[in-house]
Amino acid sequence: MRYIDEFQDPALARRLLDDIRAAVTRPWALMEVCGGQTHTIIRHGIDQLLPPEVELIHGPGCPVCVTPLEVIDKALEIASRPGVVFCSFGDMLRVPGTGRDLFQVRGAGGDVRVVYSPLDALRIARENPDREVVFFGIGFETTAPPNAMAVHQARRLGIGNFSLLVSHVRVPPAIEAVMQSPDCRVQAFLAAGHVCSVMGTAEYPALADRFGVPIVVTGFEPLDILEGVRRTVRQLERGEHTVDNAYPRAVRPEGNPAARAMLDDVFEVTDRAWRGIGVIPSSGWRLSERYRAYDAEHRFSVTGIDTREPAACRSGEVLQGKLKPHECEAFGTACTPRTPFGATMVSSEGACAAYYLYRRLETAPPAAPFEEAPVG
């Protein structure tokens, strides 16, 4: 249980909380840009244990949630076609498109399969040469390397019936977009440790300097979050704005050179639309010209998509940190995991799903002491 129990130690949590309380002298607003961190924060009540001067704002860190509706609708169209095997991670199947989701496509006869790796989809393509196999490649810098590897392998092995529907996004441009918002309240960031384990930290110092915000690379266990907050508050109180790596057991400044080389070979940077936010320049990847034959959007030429977001859905404001999930009028009533308006309610990393799962249905009273919070 090494690196699990020791990062959920109540005594160490109290010490970190004491350090934060001793350091803070004025209100500060910090944003985490990672859905996994959001779920840790809400599950363990970390936001309620912190002193009232420290506010945690949930940012656009859920990869499923920021996948644009147009791409979801394209996935639904491709998955509905005869002769197509559409492969995806399971958390995409309940994400609502315009009027339906992938579960409903499967229920209507589409061959939609849940896989655990893009290489599983590649294996299906090898075993079914008479079928077109499409893998739904979404996510941040963490899932991009294995998806790139699958396309690289398909080209190397000459598997021509495999393609990737790409909707990959990048964190640093999202941080820039958040800071450029006219009503931005964010004064510091907790950067996602798994993203930095791939990409390193080289892109963050320029952002910290440009916007005058501390950026602290943070892990995912409760003590990781508290240590990230502690380091961030200390910088804010001292008027500093540097990049600090609070997750050295997984993150190196250079990241993962092999994974980065694979990304450089297979993908190229492009503008990308984020659901509920809009187009962020240079915030995504697409397949490079060398691998364009494996791009499902080009292969299937999906056109005439008419996207329609539910008028009552405010997930875009949630993703931008402008609204807490329970502040949405539809939250927990018209919008639930069984009847979701947006991806934030059904994704395993969605903020709305976290608030619903851990019963944050309204502004909650102070949390129980940390040792009584669930840590299993």
C-alpha positions as CSV (number, residue, x, y, z in Angstrom):
1,M,0.0,0.0,0.0
2,R,3.0,2.3,-0.3
3,Y,2.1,5.7,-1.8
4,I,-1.6,5.2,-0.9
5,D,-2.1,5.0,2.8
6,E,0.8,7.4,3.6
7,F,-0.7,10.0,1.4
8,Q,-4.0,9.8,3.3
9,D,-2.6,10.1,6.8
10,P,-5.0,12.2,9.0
11,A,-2.2,13.4,11.3
12,L,-0.1,14.7,8.4
13,A,-3.2,16.3,7.0
14,R,-3.8,18.2,10.2
15,R,-0.2,19.4,10.2
16,L,-0.5,20.6,6.6
17,L,-3.8,22.3,7.4
18,D,-2.2,24.0,10.4
19,D,0.6,25.3,8.2
20,I,-1.9,26.7,5.7
21,R,-3.9,28.4,8.4
22,A,-0.8,29.9,9.9
23,A,0.4,31.2,6.5
24,V,-2.8,32.7,5.1
25,T,-3.6,36.4,5.9
26,R,-6.0,37.3,3.1
27,P,-8.4,35.6,0.6
28,W,-6.9,33.7,-2.3
29,A,-8.5,31.8,-5.2
30,L,-6.7,28.7,-6.5
31,M,-7.8,26.6,-9.6
32,E,-7.1,23.0,-10.1
33,V,-7.1,22.0,-13.8
34,C,-7.6,18.2,-13.3
35,G,-10.8,16.3,-12.8
36,G,-9.1,13.7,-10.7
37,Q,-7.9,16.3,-8.3
38,T,-11.5,17.8,-8.2
39,H,-12.9,14.4,-7.2
40,T,-10.2,14.0,-4.5
41,I,-11.1,17.5,-3.2
42,I,-14.8,16.9,-3.0
43,R,-14.7,13.3,-1.9
44,H,-12.5,14.1,1.1
45,G,-14.0,17.5,1.8
46,I,-10.7,19.3,1.4
47,D,-12.3,22.5,0.2
48,Q,-14.3,22.6,3.5
49,L,-11.3,21.8,5.7
50,L,-9.3,24.6,4.3
51,P,-9.5,28.0,6.0
52,P,-12.2,30.2,4.6
53,E,-9.7,32.5,3.0
54,V,-8.6,29.8,0.6
55,E,-11.1,29.0,-2.2
56,L,-10.6,26.1,-4.6
57,I,-12.1,26.8,-8.1
58,H,-12.7,23.8,-10.3
59,G,-11.3,24.4,-13.8
60,P,-11.6,22.7,-17.2
61,G,-9.7,19.6,-16.2
62,C,-12.1,16.8,-17.2
63,P,-11.1,15.5,-20.7
64,V,-14.5,14.0,-21.4
65,C,-16.3,17.1,-20.3
66,V,-14.4,19.5,-22.7
67,T,-14.8,17.2,-25.8
68,P,-16.9,19.5,-28.0
69,L,-20.5,18.5,-28.9
70,E,-19.7,18.6,-32.6
71,V,-17.1,15.8,-32.1
72,I,-19.5,13.8,-30.0
73,D,-22.1,14.1,-32.7
74,K,-19.5,13.0,-35.3
75,A,-18.7,10.0,-33.2
76,L,-22.4,9.1,-33.0
77,E,-22.8,9.4,-36.8
78,I,-19.7,7.3,-37.5
79,A,-20.7,4.7,-34.9
80,S,-24.1,4.3,-36.6
81,R,-22.7,3.4,-39.9
82,P,-22.8,-0.2,-41.2
83,G,-19.5,-2.0,-41.2
84,V,-18.0,0.2,-38.4
85,V,-16.7,-1.0,-35.1
86,F,-16.6,2.0,-32.9
87,C,-14.3,1.6,-29.9
88,S,-14.1,4.0,-26.9
89,F,-13.3,4.1,-23.2
90,G,-16.4,3.5,-21.1
91,D,-16.8,7.0,-19.8
92,M,-17.7,8.3,-23.2
93,L,-20.7,6.1,-23.8
94,R,-23.1,8.1,-21.6
95,V,-21.9,11.6,-22.7
96,P,-24.9,13.2,-24.3
97,G,-24.7,14.4,-27.9
98,T,-27.5,16.2,-29.7
99,G,-30.4,13.9,-28.8
100,R,-28.6,10.7,-28.1
101,D,-25.4,9.0,-26.8
102,L,-23.2,6.0,-27.7
103,F,-25.2,3.7,-25.5
104,Q,-28.3,4.5,-27.5
105,V,-26.4,3.9,-30.8
106,R,-25.4,0.5,-29.5
107,G,-28.9,-0.2,-28.4
108,A,-30.1,0.6,-31.9
109,G,-27.7,-2.0,-33.4
110,G,-24.4,-0.1,-33.8
111,D,-21.3,-2.0,-33.0
112,V,-20.0,0.1,-30.1
113,R,-17.4,-1.5,-27.9
114,V,-15.7,-0.5,-24.6
115,V,-11.9,-1.0,-24.7
116,Y,-9.2,-0.4,-22.1
117,S,-6.5,0.7,-24.5
118,P,-6.3,2.0,-28.1
119,L,-4.1,-1.1,-28.7
120,D,-7.2,-3.2,-28.0
121,A,-9.0,-1.3,-30.8
122,L,-6.0,-2.0,-33.1
123,R,-6.2,-5.7,-32.3
124,I,-9.9,-5.7,-33.2
125,A,-8.9,-4.1,-36.5
126,R,-6.4,-6.9,-37.2
127,E,-8.9,-9.5,-36.3
128,N,-11.7,-8.0,-38.5
129,P,-10.0,-6.8,-41.8
130,D,-13.5,-6.5,-43.4
131,R,-14.6,-3.9,-40.8
132,E,-13.6,-0.3,-40.3
133,V,-12.5,0.1,-36.7
134,V,-12.5,3.6,-35.2
135,F,-11.1,4.5,-31.8
136,F,-12.3,7.6,-30.0
137,G,-9.1,9.4,-29.1
138,I,-9.9,12.1,-26.5
139,G,-8.1,13.6,-23.5
140,F,-5.2,15.7,-22.3
141,E,-1.5,15.1,-22.7
142,T,-1.8,11.9,-20.6
143,T,-3.8,9.8,-23.0
144,A,-2.3,11.3,-26.2
145,P,0.9,9.2,-26.2
146,P,-0.8,5.7,-26.2
147,N,-3.2,7.0,-28.9
148,A,-0.3,8.2,-31.0
149,M,1.4,4.8,-30.5
150,A,-1.7,3.0,-31.8
151,V,-1.7,5.1,-35.0
152,H,2.1,4.6,-35.3
153,Q,1.7,0.9,-35.0
154,A,-1.2,0.8,-37.5
155,R,1.0,2.5,-40.1
156,R,4.1,0.3,-39.3
157,L,2.0,-2.9,-39.5
158,G,0.0,-1.8,-42.6
159,I,-3.4,-2.1,-40.9
160,G,-5.5,0.0,-43.2
161,N,-8.9,-0.4,-41.5
162,F,-8.0,1.4,-38.3
163,S,-8.6,5.1,-37.7
164,L,-8.7,7.6,-34.8
165,L,-11.4,10.2,-34.1
166,V,-9.2,12.8,-32.5
167,S,-10.2,15.3,-29.8
168,H,-7.0,15.9,-27.8
169,V,-6.5,19.1,-25.8
170,R,-3.5,20.7,-24.1
171,V,-3.5,22.2,-20.6
172,P,-1.2,25.3,-20.9
173,P,-3.3,27.1,-23.5
174,A,-6.4,26.4,-21.3
175,I,-4.6,28.2,-18.4
176,E,-3.9,31.1,-20.7
177,A,-7.5,31.2,-21.8
178,V,-8.7,31.2,-18.1
179,M,-6.4,34.1,-17.2
180,Q,-7.5,36.1,-20.2
181,S,-11.1,35.9,-19.3
182,P,-12.4,39.4,-18.3
183,D,-14.0,38.1,-15.1
184,C,-11.2,35.8,-14.0
185,R,-10.7,35.5,-10.3
186,V,-7.9,32.9,-10.3
187,Q,-4.7,33.9,-8.6
188,A,-2.8,30.5,-8.7
189,F,-3.0,27.1,-10.3
190,L,-2.5,23.5,-9.1
191,A,-1.1,21.9,-12.2
192,A,-2.0,18.2,-13.0
193,G,0.8,15.9,-12.1
194,H,0.0,13.2,-14.7
195,V,0.1,15.8,-17.5
196,C,3.5,17.1,-16.3
197,S,4.8,13.5,-16.0
198,V,4.5,13.3,-19.8
199,M,5.2,16.9,-20.9
200,G,7.5,18.2,-18.1
201,T,7.2,21.7,-16.8
202,A,8.9,23.8,-19.5
203,E,5.7,25.4,-20.7
204,Y,4.6,26.8,-17.3
205,P,7.3,29.4,-16.3
206,A,6.3,31.7,-19.1
207,L,2.6,31.5,-18.0
208,A,3.6,32.1,-14.4
209,D,5.6,35.2,-15.4
210,R,3.1,36.6,-17.9
211,F,0.2,36.4,-15.5
212,G,1.9,36.7,-12.2
213,V,0.5,33.5,-10.9
214,P,2.1,30.6,-8.9
215,I,1.8,27.2,-10.6
216,V,2.4,24.2,-8.4
217,V,2.5,20.8,-9.9
218,T,0.4,18.6,-7.7
219,G,-0.6,14.9,-7.3
220,F,-3.9,13.3,-6.6
221,E,-4.0,11.9,-3.1
222,P,-5.4,14.1,-0.2
223,L,-2.0,15.0,1.1
224,D,-0.8,15.8,-2.4
225,I,-3.6,18.4,-2.7
226,L,-2.9,19.9,0.7
227,E,0.8,20.1,0.1
228,G,0.1,21.8,-3.3
229,V,-2.2,24.3,-1.6
230,R,0.4,24.9,1.2
231,R,3.1,25.7,-1.3
232,T,0.8,27.9,-3.4
233,V,-0.5,29.9,-0.4
234,R,3.1,30.5,0.7
235,Q,4.0,31.9,-2.7
236,L,0.9,34.1,-2.8
237,E,1.6,35.5,0.6
238,R,5.2,36.3,-0.3
239,G,4.2,37.9,-3.6
240,E,6.0,35.2,-5.7
241,H,4.9,33.5,-8.9
242,T,7.1,30.6,-9.8
243,V,6.6,27.0,-11.0
244,D,7.1,24.6,-8.1
245,N,7.1,20.8,-8.4
246,A,5.3,19.3,-5.4
247,Y,5.0,15.9,-7.2
248,P,8.6,14.9,-7.7
249,R,8.0,11.2,-7.3
250,A,6.3,11.2,-10.7
251,V,7.3,14.4,-12.5
252,R,10.7,15.4,-13.9
253,P,11.3,18.8,-15.6
254,E,11.9,17.1,-18.9
255,G,8.8,14.9,-18.6
256,N,8.9,11.6,-20.6
257,P,11.2,12.1,-23.6
258,A,10.0,8.9,-25.4
259,A,6.3,9.9,-25.0
260,R,7.0,13.4,-26.2
261,A,8.9,12.1,-29.3
262,M,5.9,9.9,-30.2
263,L,3.6,12.9,-29.9
264,D,5.9,15.0,-32.1
265,D,5.9,12.3,-34.7
266,V,2.2,11.5,-34.9
267,F,0.5,14.8,-34.0
268,E,0.7,18.5,-34.8
269,V,-0.7,21.4,-32.7
270,T,-3.9,22.9,-33.8
271,D,-6.7,25.2,-32.6
272,R,-9.3,23.2,-30.7
273,A,-12.9,23.8,-29.6
274,W,-13.6,23.1,-25.9
275,R,-17.2,22.2,-25.0
276,G,-18.9,25.0,-23.1
277,I,-15.9,27.3,-23.6
278,G,-15.2,27.8,-27.3
279,V,-12.1,27.6,-29.5
280,I,-8.8,28.1,-27.7
281,P,-5.9,28.7,-30.1
282,S,-3.1,26.1,-30.3
283,S,-4.9,24.1,-27.5
284,G,-5.2,20.7,-29.2
285,W,-3.6,18.1,-31.5
286,R,-4.6,16.6,-34.7
287,L,-2.9,13.9,-36.8
288,S,0.0,15.2,-38.8
289,E,0.1,15.0,-42.6
290,R,2.2,11.8,-42.4
291,Y,-0.7,10.0,-40.6
292,R,-3.6,11.8,-42.1
293,A,-4.9,8.6,-43.7
294,Y,-5.7,7.4,-40.2
295,D,-7.9,10.4,-39.3
296,A,-11.5,9.2,-39.0
297,E,-12.9,12.7,-39.7
298,H,-11.2,12.7,-43.1
299,R,-11.9,9.0,-43.8
300,F,-15.6,9.3,-43.1
301,S,-16.2,12.9,-44.3
302,V,-19.0,13.5,-41.7
303,T,-20.8,16.7,-42.7
304,G,-24.1,18.4,-42.0
305,I,-23.8,18.1,-38.2
306,D,-26.3,20.3,-36.4
307,T,-25.3,20.6,-32.8
308,R,-27.7,21.8,-30.1
309,E,-26.7,22.2,-26.4
310,P,-29.6,22.0,-23.9
311,A,-30.5,25.6,-23.0
312,A,-30.7,24.7,-19.3
313,C,-27.2,23.3,-19.2
314,R,-24.6,25.5,-17.5
315,S,-21.7,23.1,-17.7
316,G,-19.6,25.7,-19.6
317,E,-19.7,28.0,-16.6
318,V,-18.7,25.1,-14.4
319,L,-15.8,24.2,-16.6
320,Q,-14.6,27.8,-16.5
321,G,-14.8,28.0,-12.7
322,K,-17.6,30.6,-12.8
323,L,-20.2,28.4,-11.2
324,K,-20.1,25.6,-8.6
325,P,-22.2,22.6,-9.8
326,H,-24.8,22.9,-7.0
327,E,-25.4,26.5,-8.1
328,C,-27.0,25.4,-11.4
329,E,-30.8,25.4,-11.3
330,A,-31.0,22.0,-13.0
331,F,-28.4,20.2,-10.8
332,G,-29.7,17.2,-9.1
333,T,-33.2,17.7,-10.3
334,A,-33.7,17.8,-14.1
335,C,-30.0,17.0,-14.6
336,T,-28.8,13.8,-12.9
337,P,-26.4,10.9,-13.9
338,R,-29.5,9.1,-15.4
339,T,-30.7,12.2,-17.2
340,P,-27.6,14.3,-17.8
341,F,-27.6,17.6,-19.7
342,G,-23.9,17.7,-20.1
343,A,-20.7,15.6,-19.8
344,T,-19.8,17.1,-16.4
345,M,-22.6,15.1,-14.8
346,V,-21.6,11.6,-16.3
347,S,-17.9,11.7,-16.7
348,S,-15.8,10.0,-14.0
349,E,-13.9,13.2,-13.7
350,G,-16.7,15.7,-14.0
351,A,-17.2,18.3,-11.3
352,C,-21.0,17.9,-11.4
353,A,-20.6,14.1,-11.0
354,A,-18.3,14.6,-8.0
355,Y,-20.8,17.0,-6.3
356,Y,-23.7,14.6,-7.0
357,L,-21.8,11.4,-6.0
358,Y,-20.5,12.9,-2.7
359,R,-23.9,14.6,-1.9
360,R,-22.8,18.2,-2.4
361,L,-26.3,19.0,-3.4
362,E,-26.3,22.5,-1.9
363,T,-23.9,24.7,0.0
364,A,-22.8,22.2,2.6
365,P,-21.9,22.7,6.3
366,P,-18.3,22.3,7.4
367,A,-16.9,18.8,6.8
368,A,-16.2,16.3,9.6
369,P,-12.6,16.1,10.8
370,F,-10.3,14.6,8.2
371,E,-9.9,11.3,10.0
372,E,-13.6,10.6,9.8
373,A,-13.8,11.4,6.1
374,P,-13.8,8.3,3.7
375,V,-10.4,7.4,2.5
376,G,-11.0,4.0,1.0
